[in-house]
Amino acid sequence: MTIYDLLTDNLAILRRFHRNGVATQSIRFLPLYEEWLEMVGKGYKKQYVEQVLCDKYGYTPRYIRIIVKFMRDEVV
């Protein structure tokens, strides 16, 4: 399979990504967001969750909040 084949086979989803301003590199945030959902779902306070994820991933609390907000954005 070539890059051309990959792009044409996935053209519809790639256009949707582009239309919603989602870069394919955003997949790197999936594990972080899944941990966020799990910890918040267990009842941990958001500030504590932010600190745990900051320590684990090396991001600032503000950047963690940005990632969480980004993952919650609705798409068209």
Secondary structure, 3 states (H helix, E strand, C coil): CCHHHHHHHCHHHHHHHHHCCCCHHHHHHHHHHHHHHHHHHCCCCHHHHHHHHHHHHCCCHHHHHHHHHHHHCCCC
